[in-house]
Amino acid sequence: MLASLKQSAVGAAIIKAFESCLAPVKGRPGLFTTYLCPAGVLTIGWGHTNHHGRSFKSGEVWTQTECDAEFASDMALFEKSVKQTLADVELNQHEFDSLLSLSYNIGPLTRSSIPDKLRSGRRAEVPAVMARWNKAGGKVLAGLTRRRKAEAQLFVGDVDAALETAQVLWPTPMPQAVDTPKPPVSVVAKETKRETAALAAGGTVAAGSGSQADAAHPFDSALTVAGVALGIAVVAAAVWLMIRKYNAVAKDWR
């Protein structure tokens, strides 16, 4: 699996977020010149140095295309280096991207104890080792500390956290103006049919017909009032049940 791995778009974005394409030429958009990194190393483009690949001199000017091309060339070299160093270790994509970023910054992974830890099955110790590589010129640098944190997050598979730490604005689908799905009335009615039927069966009031004299009987009047009250109670209970059931069904529907 390791032999087939290549740097992913996420891995490239994280490296570029920390390296940046610095030192644009003032007044000449799309052109970049050399600069000294925090460790005092002459650099150009996306962190390219004279340690590998195309050589350059102080004050040299490159186009954006040249910077991008050399970054791709550098990545090919470092991919090969990481694969050779860890040829006997199984890595997944996010681990490979993480170690590639680390190697691009500190040099061959053999400078660290990470290869030995991976071979001995001590993967859980790798993030702590990464965190120690946060100094340049003997001083702890905030940028390196943040980079090591992002690389460690990427190594353990927390890609979203790694992107956030690296301050990468990763493209995500934009939410559309869509209403929350609601169940059709027929679905709610079906769900409440049994409960509503049970309530109605227990409290149905039959509308009777009688003479005016019968309607005026005190006992009948009391029954009528009680029936109306019971009918109202049944309707209210049915409405309450319908609302409760609707909320439950709607939650599942989403």
Secondary structure, DSSP 8 states (H G I E B T S, - for coil): -GGG----HHHHHHHHHHH----B-TT-TTEEE-EE-TTS-EEETTTEETTSSS---TT-EEEHHHHHHHHHHHHHHHHHHHHHHTTTS---HHHHHHHHHHHHHHS-GGGSSHHHHHHTT-GGGHHHHHHH--EETTEE-HHHHHHHHHHHHHHTT-HHHHHHHTT-----------------HHHHHHHHHHHHHHHHHHH--------HHHHT-HHHHHHHHHHHHHHHHHHHHHHHHHHHHHHHHHHHH-
